[in-house]
């Protein structure tokens, strides 16, 4: 710890353009190699300051009180107190943006940590081969998940929008797209829909390779709906949920009165596969019988596809800025005029349920 603290002081002196608006990061891991590696790669970015380390969850809780970081990078398996319990205590005592990093073996626990309040989960880095892609994605997530006041002035107060009134219609399927902050957002929507929901639900969530199966299992266990990874030719059943597997775009195909799945390994879209845009654009073929929801996420994936659905006569719901972990994807759709209505997360399931009442 002493050597690490000295290194931090050196980094502070060397950093250029340091201001009070830098994003303060606390690194929590019992591995000195991981702590040193993450400090090194994050120290390259002018907007990020690593303010301290913790070697277990108990120390993380204490350091959170003392250092008041904007973002905590948290491992799961640690001595004394694991990352899940540490997350629970931090969110109760002094809430903070927490990113859990996990291996494939601990991914299920990672989703449990997200239930406890962590905002995102990333694959634990391989210290021997950290790519530029990992670095860029890691930094982007930290910046996106930092409290807004840490990176920009507070926005002007907004006038509350009038309460949206659902309109009934006949729909054949529900399509949900999400990215950063999406796992918990999707979970909340599905739990609100429940097992009696009369439509099949297709979900594209940006997800790391080998985490997709754990994600489907977690949703299956926590939402009250049957959830599984989609396969080639899967035919959607009412009240069932199908997750786009990592490495494939999930394209819905009209099959008579039903909707089936084609898995496509074509080029990445927005550097992603699966991506939301291909699913939404394909779903637009259902025209007025298509219902789509675009939730929290960085970037603009889903916006163009949402516009395709909107133009084809389908109905698009975007999550409102007030509840988005990251307002990137919904904002892009809102800016295009692709959204029929923008709703707070906790209102989406009830709104969708009332809309599809006409499908019963």
Buried (B, 14 or more C-beta within 10 A) or exposed (E): EEEBEEBBEEBEEEBEEEEEEBBBBBBBBBBEEBBBBBBBBBBEBEBBBBBBBBBBBBBBBEBBEEBEBBBBBBBBBBEEBBBBBBBBBBBEEEEBBBBBBBBBEBBBBBBBBBBBBBBBBBBBBEBEEBEEEBBEBBBBBBBBBBEEEBBEEEEEEEEEEEEBEBEEBEBBBBBBBBBBBBBBBBBBBBBBBEEEBBBBBBBBBBBBEBBBBBBBBBBBEBBBBEBBBBEEEBBBEBBBBBBBBBBBBBBBBBEEEBBBBBBBEEEEBBEBBBBBBBBBBBBBBBBBBBBBBBBBBBBBBBBBBBBBBBEBEBBBBBBBBEBBBBBBBBBBBBEBEBBBBBBBBEBBBEBBBEBBEEBE
